[in-house]
Amino acid sequence: MSTKPKELQEKIAALKKELADREWASRKTEEGIKILYEDLEKKNEELKELDRLKSDFIAIVSHELRTPLATMKVFASIISDEIPGELTKDQREYVDIIKGNIDRLVRLINNLLDISKIESGKVLPRKTLVNMVNLANGIISAFKPEIDAKHIELKALFNTPLPDIYVDPDKMAQVFTNLIGNALKFTKEYGKIIIEIANKKKMIECSIADTGIGVAPENLDKLFIRFQQINRAAGPGARGTGLGLAITKELVEMHNGKIRVESKLGKGSKFIFTLPKLSSKIVIKEYVDNVIKEAMGKGARLSIIVISISDFRRSLKILGRKRMRGILTDLEEIAQKTFRRATDTTVRHRTEVVVILPEAKKEDAFAVKNRLEEAIKEYMEDLTGKIRINLGAATFPDEADNGEVLINKAKTQLEAIYVGLERRKSKTRRKRIGIGIKIGIPGARKNRSSKLDYAAIRDSGEKGLGLYTKDKLKPGTKLSISMRLPFQKEPLKIKGVIIWSKKIGKNKKFPYRTGIRFVELSSEVKKAIFELIKS
Amino acid sequence: MAKTILIIDDRETIRTSLADVLAESGYRVLEAATGEEGLEKAREEKPDLMVVDTAMPGIDGHEVCRQIKEIERLPIKVLIYTGALSAINPLKAKRAGADDYIVKGLSPLNLIEAIEKLI
């Protein structure tokens, strides 16, 4: 009996030792991993530093190389232009070789500078909304002479309408130029180049296919690596630098895009790159944040104005999807017409147009907003009753310290644009109502309105009156109107405020039209006037 | 009298750099490039401490340790070390009878610290 507890105790002791050993082992493992991890981090830092030094070195050296090259190019051109004296056939040939190689060296250095800048993270895309079809067409037309000279058949298969995407237009132009340039270089006369732009669910896919020399499968991976020129027998055209595709890849990836190649040796190649379609909400946020980031450094400002359509669904029902889309496009166009600066821009987001005004102070934004309001009023004449448009503005850093807050702030300050009924182009209510009307303007030197024929009613609604007047009246002026309506003995007293006054038409008696909004008027009276005049 | 340390590692660069650091710290340092050579020197020189790499061709570090501790029962402290993430196995070293186990990084500091704790 007494041996059993002893056995147990031994077992327990053994287990305790085992446990201690294992605890010790796991502690040792942890320590070891920490040491190795720290080593890795240190090495990584060293590598980054080396990479940075390399990029700096390339940037500096390339820059220094450019200066003497520029001089060489100038003098080679002087010789080639025969300014120092006429050239023999041989001399001309040699000078042309020199010039060609200077050009090539310049290209190489520029590419090196490009790639070193991209790699050092100094090149940030200046994104804006871009229509890739328009962009591609621009590049294609620049290549037209070369394409025609080689009798190449160029097919552009564009999936339109294509939504705008948020990219750097210059960088994208460079991508297209590089890829189309390559296709052209490696395609023989009477070959074919097909450029496609397709609208995929989450991205835009662009491809450039040629019937050129193609690439062997084992070389496909090397294509995008620097200085890898495969099968470069001295062909026609300019010799490359071996950096074009590497730069192209960097540019695409800078936009969170992807690039790949499909090719058959001797048959041709197809380069495909995709760019993500960001939701307009993200675009606006990113855009505003970007501008703010830029503005931060310079201590500058940024204002935004949100143009939104209230009760979009109702308007959609009345006007239809197509019309509503048209209205949004129109609003965007109107906004763009009110711009005074090249950096001002608009971004559309579902039922809203966001106007972005970099460097605009609060007062500037207010001025733009007023101009915008006037322009939209004019536009809305046709649409009164069918649509209501709101405007709201906010300024960074006065009212918000980041993009999201700024947008929200603008949205909380939305105000409906009031379009007086009088400004409608309504045809049915255009009849002039020949009744007496008296206008009393407080503070006016003489009461011009004493004469009955100073003004006439053009039309009226629940919110205001449209008048024909003899003079241009100052907006904002308060006035009282005494109006005698047919079959009524007592004149109706109305208080109102002048909203606008403008010379329209060729009416000699009443050359001006003036819009008045009712103030302090019960809704019953408003309705009564409206009904009366309508009848 | 200066304590004697025997280093067993098949990689010469690591062996010599470690030997240099330990010699500078005032130890008498012996080197061996294989497990067999290490065992031989251990028997002859009776060092105070052996610093042994785990992964070696022929007799590996664990086996050297077992030989010293379990079979020959020599009064020598054994410190086993490794440099590779995939080779970390302190329990195996413990089972072989090692007095301590260390993962060696770029810096030899932690190894020297462990040595000083043992002797």
Interface residues (C-beta under 8 A of the other chain):
Chain A: D21 R22 W24 A25 S26 K28 T29 E31 G32 I33 I35 L36 E38 D39 K42 K43
Chain B: T82 L85 I88 N89 P90 L91 K94 R95 Y101 I102 V103 K104 G105 L106 N110
